[in-house]
Structure formats: structure tokens, C-alpha cells
């Protein structure tokens, strides 16, 4: 939209023109079902395989280790709930700052006869690694800790978590949705058994997720039917979306280094322009190391009605959020900031600004000037 500044890239990113063009071409040309044996089906299957290879390059894995599904939520559900054939008497460990698509699985695991412990975080939002070993039991099946938190941008020590889990013979899953296409991810180096990503977080289409499944991991299907995706995730593949996901992954991999440098520069500009509000006590930062993951800046407005402020910013042309888009519009506290032991006024006043590809320095400056004017 003209005369608007989009600052909610962590909720979703706009589809790149190159991605949209590839998707349109696939809609026109790929008429077959990838599971069909005729020529049209084989052409569709080759397109599916190409996309799988493009995403594999982004994650540093083999194409056959990737499974397409409907998004990050399904990928997370499939990874955690599919970690064993029966949860009766089994145990899982989830961090307190997980996305609801992981965190809320605790209820389902308990319903299925299992038990769940939560790994806490410190006041900076980083998991308390020293507590992990004490939570692991003989019946522990999986540990799930996200790579980058979607509300604060805090990067979690997933490689160290995977090492502890592996030593105990426990699977390690990481929700990599916020990190994919931004940070360099190599699943071999991370040593995770399972990792989830979502296309619409790196300028691909909504409705396409990918799950990496490591060697020697036997995943129990959560969706039964035609046996697609090597019987791990049945259902005719969303081929048009998957083609878009592949192109988006390839472009992200090619541009990652330069784009991080550009976003870091924008984040520094944002911090500089917010500094006066920080000094005056009008806002307080929740993101502790924004230079490590410069795409997200979370801060709390301490003396204003948060909802009213967001509406005013929207009316003035700025799209920002109060945290996770999945809970937007609901009158409840951020479980992430609660886990970080933030005060109630800090939790109620939270604003997340997330940066992306089509944002300019001028827009950052104008946003900060507008915010200062509203908080005077």
C-alpha cells in the first residue's frame, strides 16, 4: 500500500516478485499430480524435487531429509507429537518461550498420557542451559527449543542443547521459523534431529512449511492418507506453493550475507533514534542483543495505552505489532515476557518492530519521529 511503512516482517513477509512469477508459471504449466506416473506427473515431480533441493541448500542437508507440509505449525506438531508412537508414560521438555504451536502441545501430550517439563529462561530470554540435564529423565523422548524467539529475537544455544540431548539419547527439535533465510543454518553443525521452517517468513507463500528429519529418526505420521512425502505427511502436495518456497529459499541463501549487513545498519539507525525515548524513560528495550539478530526489536512503552498507541500508529501508516501475530487481538499477556520476569506494565506495553527487505532508512527515521511525537 502506498504511504505505509510495514514493520511487521516477523509476522509475515510479502512474496517476492520472483517468487510470485515462478508460482504463476507453475500454475500455468504444472498440470500433473506429482504422484502420477504419466509425463505430466513426472514433470510435476521434478519441480517438487527441485524445490526440495533448493530448501536443502538453505539448511545444509540432503533433499531426501526434508518433508513439505502446510506451515510452521504443522511442522512443529509433526516433529514433537510424531517423535514417538505412543506418549503413554513418555516425557517431553519444552522451553517456556516457545511459539504456541510447540508450547501448547503440552496439553496434547498430557492428554495422550505423557508428561511435560518446561525449561525456563533467564531475564535476557535465553534458556537456562544448566537446568536442562536435570530435567531429562529415563523416559524423556524429545527436547524442543526454538532457534530464534519470534517476539524478542533472542538466539538460543541450540547446538549446546542438542549436544546435551544426544548424550542422553534424547531427540532435539528446534523451531527455526524466525531464523530461516536470515541466519546461516546448517543442521549438521547444529546437530538437531528435527528442525521446522515456514516459507512465508522468508518472502515465500503462506501455507508451506518444511520439516527436516535427521538420520535414524523414525517419525510417526500425524496425517494418514495417500502416502505422499514418503508416508510421513500424506496429502497431495501444494505444488505451486512449494515451487514458491524453493525459489524463496534459493534467493534467501544467495543474498543472506548482504541482507544481514543491510538490516544491521537499519537496526542501528532504529536504536539511535529510539535512544532519546529510552533515556527519558518513555520506553524500555526487551531485546537484549539486537545486533546478533537485527530483524527484531522489542520494547515496552511504559506510560501509554498500548492498544491505543498501536491504532494511532496504524492510522498514521505504520504497521507494527504487540508481539506474536498468532495472539494478536487477544487480551492476554505475552508468555515470553512473563517467562523473562518482566513487570506487568512492561508486558502490557510491549511493541515489536521487525525489519525486512523493503524497508528503508527514511522510513525508520519517520517512524521514530512519529513515535516520539505520540509519546510527548
N, C-alpha and C positions, 0 to 999 in steps of 0.2 A: 504493500500500500504506500502511496505517496505521502511524504511528510510525516512518516512514522519511523521510530527507531526501535528495532527489535533487539531486546536484551534478555531473551529467554531461550537461548540456544540449548541449554541443558534439558529443557522440557522436550524440545524437538527442533530439528534443523530444517530449513527449506530444501527441497530437492534441487540439486544442481541441474543446470540446463543440459549438460552432457548426459546425465543420468536419465532425465526425462526423455531425451531424444532416443536413447538406447531402448528405453521401455516402450516408447511409441513404435519403434521399428519392430520390436519383438511382438507387439500386439498384432501388427500387420502381417508378419512373416512366419511366426512360430505357431502354426495352427494345430500341431500334433500334441498328443499326450506323451510325456517322457517315458511312460511305461509301455507304450505301444511298440510293436515290432516292425511296423512298416516304415517307409522312408521318412514320412513326416514325424513320426515318433522318434526316430533316431536323430533327426536334426534337432528336435527339442531336447533330447537327452544330451547332446553335445553342448548345447547352450547352457544347460544345467551344470554340466561338468566344468565348463569354462568359468562360470561364476564361482563354483566351489574352489577352483584353483586360485582365483583372484583373492578370495577371502583367506584362503590358506596362506598366501604370501603375506598378507597383513598380520597374521597371527603367528607366523613361523612354524607351521605344522604341515602335515600331509593332507591333501584334499579329502582322502577317504576317512579322515578323523572328524569331519565336520558334518553336521546334520541341520538341515533347514527346518524352521518351524514358524509360528505366527508372530513372534516377537520376543523381547527380552523376558516378559513374564512367563510365557510358556517354556522358554529355555531354562529359566531358573527352576520352575516347577518340575520339569522333566529331570533336571540334574539332581535335585535334592530328593524328591519323592521317589525317583527311579533308582536311587542308589542301592536299594535292596528289594528283594521280592516280597518281604513282609516286615512291617515295622513293629510287630508284636514283640515286646521285650527289647527293642533296639533303642539306640541313643544318638542324638544329633546335637551339634554345637553350632549356634548361630551368633553372629555379633549383634549387639544392641542397636547398631546404626544401619542395619540392612534395609534395602528397599522393601516395601510391603510384600512384594512378590516372593521374597525369601522369608522375611520376618514373620509374616502371617502363616507360613507353613507350619509353625509350631503348633497351632491349633489342630491342623490336619494330622500331624504326626501323633499327637496325643490321642486324637480320635481313633487312630489306627492301632493304638496300644503301645506306642513308643513314648519316649521321654525326651525333653529338650532342656539344655542349659544354654544361657546366654553369656557370651564373652563381653565383658564391659570395656569401655574406652576411658581414656583419661580426659582431662579438661581441654586438651587440644584436639580431641576427637580421634585419637589414634588408639587402636585396640591395645589392651594391656597384655602384651605378649607373654609376660612371665606367668600369667594365670592360666594360659591355655593348657599346659601339661597337667595341671591339677584338675582340670575339668574332664580330661579324657579318661574313659572307663573301658573295661574289657568288652562291653557291648556297644561302644561308640562306632558308628558307621561312617559319619561324614562331618567335616568342619566346613562351614561356609562363611567366608568373609569377603566383602566387595573390594575391588581394587582401588576405586576412587569413589568417595562418597558423593552422591548426587546433590546434596544440599550445601555442603561446605567445601567440597573439592579436596578434602584430606586424602592423601595417598596412604594406603595401608600396607604393612610389611608382609605381603602375601607370600613372597619367596621364603621368608623365615617361618611363616605359618605352615606352608606346605612341607617344609623340612621336618618340623615337629610332628605333623600328622603322619608323614611317611614312616618316620621312626617307630611310630606306634601302630603301624599297619592300618591307618585310617585314611579314607578318601578326603581330598581337599578340593572344594569348589570355590570359584570366585566369580562374582557378578562383575564382568568387565564392561558393562554397557556404557558408562560415562567415559571410560578410558580409551575404548577402541577408536582408532582413526585419529587420535590426538597424541597419546603416548606410544612409544615403540613397545609393542608387546611381543614377547617370544615365549610361547607356552612351555617350550623345553627348558628355558632358563628359569621361568617361574616355578617349574616342577609341579604345576597343578594337574589334577586328574580331569577336571571339568572346568570349562570357562564359557560364560554366556555373553553374547553381544547382540545389539539391535541396530538394524540398518538406519533407522530414522535419526540416530544420534550422530551420524557422520555423512549427512546430506544425501542419504538414500531414501527409499519409500518407507512409509509406515506399514506395519503388518508383516515384516520379515525379520526373523531372529535367527541366530546361528548358535549352535552348541558344539563346542569342542569336547570330544571324548577321547581321553588318553588311552594308551595301550594297556591291555589287561583289565580294563574297566568293562564290566558287564552291566549294561543299563537296562532296567525293566521298563518296557513301553508303558506310557500312560494313555495312549490313544490307539485303539485297535481297529483294524480295517483292512485296507488293501495291501499293506506291507511295504509301502513306499519308504524311502530313506533307510533301506536295508532293515526294515521291520522295527526300527527304533521309533519312527514317527509316521504312522500311517496317515494317508490323506493325500489327494492329488496336489503336487507342489504348486505353489503360487509362482509360476514360471516368470511372468512379467515382472513381479516384484523382486524375485531372486536375481534376474538379469540386472535390474537396477542396483541391487545390493552389491553385486560383483563389480560393476563399474565404479560405484561409490567407493568401495574398498580399494580398488586399484588406484584411483585418483588420490585418496587419502594417504596411501602408502608412498606415493611419489612426491607429495607436497608436504609431508609431515614436518620435516626439519624447518623449512622456511616458514610454514604457517605457525609453528610454535614460537618462532622468533618474533613474528609479527604480533601474535596475540600477547606475548610477554610485554612487548612495547606498549600495547593498548592497556594492559593491566597496570603497568607502572604509571601511565597517564591517569588512569582512574584513581589509583591510590593517592597520587599527588593532589588531585582535585578534591578528593574526599578528606584530605588531611585537616583542613580548617574545621570541618564538622566534627572530626574526631577530637581535636584539641579543645573545641568548645563544649564537648560532652553531649553533642546532639546525637551522635551515632557511636556504635562500638563494633569493631570487627569481630566476626566469628571465625572467619577463615584465617588460619594461623600461618600458613606458608603458601601464599598465593603464587609465588614465583615458581614453585615446584609444579603446580597445576594451575596455570594462569587463566583458564577458561571460566572459573567460578570465583565470585567474591560475595560472601555472605556477611551482612552486617545488620545490626539491630538499631532501629530508630527508637530512642528512649522516651520521648515526650510527646508523641503524636499518636493518633488513632491509625493503626497500620492499614486497616481496610480502606479508610477514607483516603489515606495518602496514596495507596495503590490506584484507587479510582481516579484521583486527581491526575496522577502521572499518566494514566491511560488516556484520559480526556485531552491531555496536552501532547499525546503522541508517543508515549514511551511504554513499551511492553516489558514489564518486569513481573516477578512472582514473589510469593511469600515462602517459597520452598519447593518441595516436590509437586510437580503438576498432577500427580496421581491423587493428591489430597486437597488440591485447590478447591476452594469454595466450601470446605468443611470447617466448622468451628471447633478445631481441636489442636492441641499443642504438637509441635514438631517433636517426634520421639528422638530424633537425632540430637537436638539441643537439650532435651531433657537428659539424655544419656551423658551429655557433656557437662551436666550440672550447672547449666545456665539459670539465671534468675528468671522469675516469671515475666517481668517486664521486658527482659531481653528476648524471651521466647515469643511473646505476643507481638513484639515489634520487628520481627525478622523480615528482611528483604534479601532476595537472591538476585544478583546481577550476573548473567552468564554471557560470555562473549563468543563471537563467531566470525565466520568467513566474510560476511558482507557488512561488517561494522567498520566505521571509520573513526579516526581520531577526532574529527569535528563533532561527530555525534556523541562521543564520550564527554567532551567538554560541555556541549549543550545540555546533556543530561545532568551533569553535576551542577551546572549553573541553575537549572530548573529546580533540582532537589534543594539546593541551598536557599533559593527563593521561597520554596514551600515551607521550609523549616525555620525561617526567620521569625 
